[in-house]
Amino acid sequence: MTKIFDDPTGFADAAIDGLVAAHRNRLERVDGGVVRASEMKPNQVAVVIGGGSGHYPAFAGLVGPGLAAGSACGNLFASPSAGQIYRVAKAASTGGGVLLSYGNYAGDVLHFGQAQERLNAEGIETRTVVVTDDIASAPPERKHERRGIAGDLTVFKIAGAASEEGTDLDETVRLAEKANERTRSLGVAFDGCTLPGAEAPLFHVPEQSMSLGLGIHGEPGISDHALPTSSELAQLLVSQLLADRPAEAGNRVVPIVNGLGTVKYEELFVLYGHVERLLLAEGLQVVEPECGELVTSLDMSGASLTLFWVDEELERLWSAPADTPAFRRGNVTTAARRNFEVSDTEELVREVATDASAQLGQHAASLLETTRDIIVRHEAELGDLDAIAGDGDHGIGMRRGIEAALTAAKDAAGTSSVRDVLAAAGEAWSEKAGGTSGALWGAGITAFGASLGNREQYSPAELADAVEAFSQAVITLGKTDLGDKTMVDALHPYTAAIREGLDAGQPVGQVLDHGAEIAMAAAAATANLRPKKGRARPLSEKSLGHQDPGAYSFALIVAGLAAQHASSTLA
């Protein structure tokens, strides 16, 4: 259990600040993460990695010459926001383009994708390579759906070494994709991890058992097994990875034994010894192995094995020098320190609000305050529900998002239009919450406000349009459908109920009450669904019988808003 902290909500930022203080010659703190402190070559490709905190050395510990140019750092187990990624990439860029690389998780895909669009729109050519090494998370025929775990390291290292050699963006992307195609990982857990401030781990593994196929965000494994001996564990991991070896693999392989938090080095060395003997017995040649803590999960008790199949060019890049806080190899020539002048230059331009829109903006801020109270009351419940088949951070993330949104809305309300109030709130929610829900709620709130606009007067028809705009933004960004076991399963029928009721001329309060009932029933019905999106997808059996946290939190919010409904310009 993590014990050294002041405020649990500030743990991730405090850890990053301390890391930079301990490595001032290697790292520079920027808004959103860290970048390498030493100069890069002009027009060098900037490899920007990132993800949630809680995984050190990933991701900030892998920034430096020969590896990443920068890392966007989200909160604990939550993806960084699009704004954080954008600012880190801007700071790291030297004119040769940006390669974004990260593990294949829904929140990361959403936020890195938004940042990529923004960077490309500004003329900074940006590409993406998503890491998909975890064989437990999808079968070979759907390997593009696999999540990224300790295999992150091989992709980041190959891309970083290629960039250091001076390859252009196309070639750096090719090599990173090749590394990903040749990387396979599988992990086990002996017990779950505990978020700072939490009273218990996200999950427990039964005594004398292990959980196979765990995630690195505190997700439990796919299945539980009797606790094996070290040689039996090595045999299990090696055999399953060899059965999934890439078609183009030769006989040269890099084994990486990775500790997830509390399995320490002597135990890892015992496991590695068995792994190497098994690989040699298969006639394979072992190349530049790694054994230690490389991609962790706070204090999780567990380990993983990665096999990286190299050819001549990949082996050269894997063996190339690197100098980062957590990964050092060979000799790197010390470069001069860079000068940093980076800021998010985009400023919100607010229009003169009509009286009706300004009044509605104030009402929107009050509704966000009600939303904050709802989320705070249910934060622990949402976290517990999320921990069944996910990482347990849904309540924490929702609270971070709504508190930031409420602060931004209050700052804007009074003289700003409802569009500008909700634009500020949506941006703040996405920025501070991170994760999938942060991106979706941020986009939805912004779309809701944009639909309301800055009008001279409002009617119930505008409310129906705004709800539909919220729904469409969430569905489009999340690429989700009914039955995927997401927020959409409650949002879609709620939207239909609002439109139907308001079009029929029913009073707004009555429509909101009915819509909330529909949403709550739809959220409850997700207990019968298997998830098809997000971190819960590989744990679909464990998810059965439990409603989706995103659908449930949405239903709680609209039910609370209906109960608090008071007269407004829409009533």
Disulfide bonds with the S-S distance in Angstrom:
none
